[in-house]
């Protein structure tokens, strides 16, 4: 059985040589006219020999020969949402190429680009500019995120699940944000509050019926909450709640009740029905949480994988006292039209093969 190591920051902001790892940011933003936006940006690192992603195989096989048997592959997803216009701007990188100095600095540093090998420009970054403070850049995002509170260690110590199949997991739940976003090519100066998750695990996530409903909440009283309901064929259903108050005190709860409400959005593409409103009860402390999505079409499609990722508003009721807040929701593993996803995957695979052929001609 593997030994669970203590999470040490800022050292563990950097990468680890396990099967899967990701760095995830979300937040709510406001411009000078108080218009409301949100964003999500996530960068993934995966051991492709342990986790098979079919549509990536031809590209990775070629890259493996060029780059001397590197076992990891990287990809990135991001979305900007304009709450006023109800429009979202998504970007999915199926393969991300890294600069030579990525992961080689004293603090976290990732410099990457979309996999067009004919273009040498590297203009995406996750850069830890000082311990636990970050700058993130994509095509539509350039944000500085300053941590105002110590990290929340999920599970109480930064590891969730069983020792043989769990995940290291911590969050910076109170990130002060200043920077710019781009909406249809127009730069907008913004300020706001963000959230960062970092997870890494020796897990393959092979279960076809793995499903999770995840939330991050940022309440007006200075409390932040992570709550998740996870279902798998191997482990059944499990829930976890982690809280951090305005002074940094942390508490964990294992028993919660998740109830989807009648607000359902159905994807025209995958036919997936995503519940956009939820009622969450934490009986032990008498808390009821009601959430409602601020956007509808926040579905992200990644080959044979689809999920919903978007901003929400929150009302927390504790003993009759109501506290408002905002947050983010992630819905993964909800039933979909798998035939559509297979077709999507085949089209991506075809495009990847064409890119590989073009690159081979250059060598």
N, C-alpha and C positions, 0 to 999 in steps of 0.2 A: 504494500500500500504506500503511495507516495506521501512524503512529508509535506505538510502545509507550512509554507514559510511566512514570516511576518512581512506585511507590506510596509515598505519604508519609502517615504517621500522626501525630496523629489526624485530619488533614484528610480523608483518603480513607475514614474511617468514614462520612462523609456520602454523599449521593446523587450520581449522575452521569447525564448526559443521553445514555445509550446505550439500546439496544433493550430489554434486560432486566437486572434487578438484584434480588438478594435478600440479606436478612440472616437468618441461621439460627443457632439456639441449640439445644444438647442438653445433657443431663447426667444424672448419677446422684445421687440424693438419699436421705437417711436421717433418720428422725424420732428423738425422744428415746428411743424403745424399740428403735432400730436397725432398724426396718422399712424395707424397700428400695423406692424409687420411681424412676421416670425421667420425663423430659419432653423434648419437642421443641416448638419455637416458631419459625415462619418467616413472614416478611413479604416479599411480592413487589411489584415495580414493573415494569410492562410497557408498552411502546409498542404500543397496540392497533391502530395503523395498519400495523404491521410484523409483528405476530404475531396471527393470527386465532384467537379463542377463540369458537366459534359460539354457545354458550348465553349468552355475555355481551353479544352484540351489541345486543339491544333495550334493555337497561338502559343500556349505554354511549351509544347514540345519543341517548337522552333526556337523560342527564347532560351530554352534549356541548353540547346546546342551552342547558341551564340554566347550565353553568359555563364558557361561552365557549371552546369548542373546546380543552379540555385533551386532550393526546394520550396521557397516561398513565392507566392503570387500576391499581388496587391490590387485592390480596387476601391472605388469611392462613390458615395451617393450624397447628393445635397439637394435641398429645396428651399426656395424663398417663397413666402406666402404674403400676399397683399390682402389684409383682412377687409379693407374698405371695398375693393373691387371684386373680392372673392376669386382672385386668380392666383395660381401658383406656377412657379418656374423651376422645373426639375432638371437635374443633371445626373446621369448615371454613367460612370466610367467602368466599363467591363474589365479593362486591364489598365492599371496605373503603373507608369515607369518611374523609377526613383533616380535621383541624382546620386553620385558616388559618395557624397558626404552625408547622406541621410542615415540617421541612427548612429552617427559616429561623433557626435558632439557631447559635451558634458551634461547638457540638458536635452530634453526631447526636441528633435529636429527632423522633420520629414519634408523633403522637397520633391514634388512629383508632377506628372502631367498625364493627360489622356494618351493612350497608346497609339499615337501616330508616329511611327519611327522615322518618317520623313521630315518631321518637324522637331528641331532640337530645343525649342523653348520649354523651359520648366517654370511654370508660373503659379503653381498651387503649393501651399505650405501649411504645415502645423509647426509653429515655432514657439518653444518655451523661452520667452525673452528674459525671464527671471524666475526663480523657483516658484512653481505653481501658478504662474501668470503666462498667458498665451496670446499669440497672434495667429489668426487663421485667415487664409486667402484661398479663394476659388475664383471662377469666372465672374461670379456675382457678389462675392463677399470679401471684405477686408476689415476685420474686426479685432480689436484688442480686448481681451477678457482678463480682468484682474480679480483674483480670488479675495473675497472679503471675510471668509470664514474657513476654519480648518476643514479638512476633508471628512465626508461621511463615509465610514467603513461599513459597507453592507454586511449584515449578519453579525455585527458587533466587532469584527476583527478583519474584515476585508476578504472573506471567503464565504461563498454560499454553496449549498449542496453537499453531497457526500464527498469524502476525501478522494475517492477514485474517479469521480465523474463531475465534480463541481467546478466552480469558476472563481478566480480572484476578481474582486469587484469593489471599486470605491468611486465616489462622486465628489466633485466640487459643485455645490448646490447654489452658491451665491456668488456669481461672477458679474462684476460691474462691467458693462460693455460700452465702448465708444468706437466709432468707426464709420464705414460707408458700406452701403449695398447698392447694387445696380438693378434697376427695374427697366426693362426694355431699352437698355443702353444708357439710361439716365442715372447718374450717381446721386444718391440720397444720403445725407449725413444723418446718423442715427445714434441713439443712446438706448440703454435697456439693461436687462438682467438675463444672465445665461446660466446654463447647467452643463457640466461635463461628466461623462461616464468613461471609465477605462476598465475593460475586462480582458482577461486572457485565461486560457484553459487548455488542458489536454483532453478535449472532447471533440467528437466527430459530428455530433448532431445529425445522426443518420436516420433517426426515427421519422418516418413519413407523416406521422400524426402528431409530431411535436407542435405545440400551440402555446402562445403566450399573449397575455393582455397586460401591458406595462404602462405605468404612469409616472411622471415627475410633476410634483406640485410645488409651487412657490406662493406662500400665503402672505397676506398683507401684514400679519403680526410678526413676520420674520422667521416663521417656521417653514422648513422645506420637508417634503415627504416623497420617498420612493415607494411605490407599491406595485406588486406583480403577482399575477396568477399564472402558473406554469403547468401545462399538461403534457405528459408523454406516455407512450405505451409501457416503458420500463418503470417509470416512477409514479404513475398516476397523476393526481392533481395536488399541487402544493401552492401555498401563498406565503408571501413575505412582505412585511411593512417595515421600513426604516425611517426614522424621524430625526431631525436635528433642529433644535430651537434657536432663537436669536442669539443666545449666549454660547452656542456650540455643544450643548448637552445632547447626547444621542440615546435613543431608545429603539428597541426592536420588538416586533410582535409577529407571531407565526400564524395566528388565526384571523382571517378576514373573510367576508362574504362579498362576492362580486355579482351584481345583477345588471345585465344589459336592459336598457329601456327600449321604447318603441321607435326611437329615432334611428332608422336604418338607411344607409346609403349603399346602393347596388352599383358595382362597377359595370360599365358597358362592355369592357374588354374581357375581364376574367369572370364576370358574373358573380363575383364574391360579394356577399352581404356583410358589410361592416357596421356593427353597432356604434353609433356616434355619441350616445349618451349612456351614462352609467351611474349606478348607485352602489357605493362601497360602504360596508359596515365593519367597524372594528369593535366587536362587542365588549372586549375586556376593558376598554377605556371610554365606552359610550360615545364613540365618534361615528357620525354619518357623513359621507362625502358624496356630493352630486357633481357630475361633470357633464359638459356639453361641448361638442366640437365647434370651433369657429370657422372651419372650412369643411367642404365635402370631398371633392376630388383630390385627395392627398395620396392616392395609391402610387406606389413605386413598383415597377416590374423589372426584375433582374433575371432574364432567362426563364428558368422554370420555377422561379420564386416570386411571389408577390406579397406585399404588405402595405398597411396603411400607417402613415406617420404624419402627425399634424398637431396644430395648437388647439388648446381647450381653455375654457373658463371653468372655474371651480368654486363651489360653496361648501364650506366645512361647517357642520353643526355639532357643537359639543355642549351638552346639557342646555340646549335652547339658545346658546349664543352662536351667532352666525359670523363666519370669517370668510371673506372673499379672497380669491387668488386666481392665478393663471397656471398653465402647465403645458405638458406635451403628452401625447398618447401614441403608443405603438401597438398595432394589432397584427400578429403573425400567425400563420397556420390555419386561417379560416378557410372553409371549403371553397374551391374555385373550379373553374372550367379548365381542367388539366390539359385538354386538347388544345386550347388556345395557347397555353404556356409552352407546350411542345412546339407548336408552329412558330411562336416567338423565338424560342431557343434555336430552332433550325435556321431561321433568318439571320440571327446573330452569328451563328456558326458559319454560315455562308459568307457573311461580310468579313469575319475574322480570317477565313481562308484566303479571301481576295487580298487582304492586307498582307498576309504572310507571303503570298506569291509576289507581290510588288516589292517587298523587302528583299526576298531571295534574289530577285533580279539585280538588286543593287550590290550584292555581295559577290 
